[in-house]
Amino acid sequence: CNGCHGGGSPQGSLALGNWTVASTVAMDGRLAGAVQHVTGYSEMPPSGGMLPQCDIDKILTWVQAGAPNN
């Protein structure tokens, strides 16, 4: 995620290297919707298909745990 959403000019003005922002996006449902390509959410990654299922599962587990700062 940090490849596009990190550094000084994150794409979509979404700096996922910042836990405060990442946890907000996780807890409001945007992160899960995006990585699962749910209709109504911006698909992530936007091209090239979905992330591997194991990565999606890790993200969803983190979200379901309350997006802890770990």
C-alpha angles and dihedrals in degrees: 000000000000091000089075103012100045138072129043098316109035116188114257088013086274111135104193091174085076111081093209091058094039093051092048091052090045096050097045091056099247096112096050092043092049098048092045092048092235114180110261096032129092105258115239122236089029094212137023099045131276129326116263110282092243090060092047089050091052091051093047092048090052091048092048089051089059097265095277120201095252 
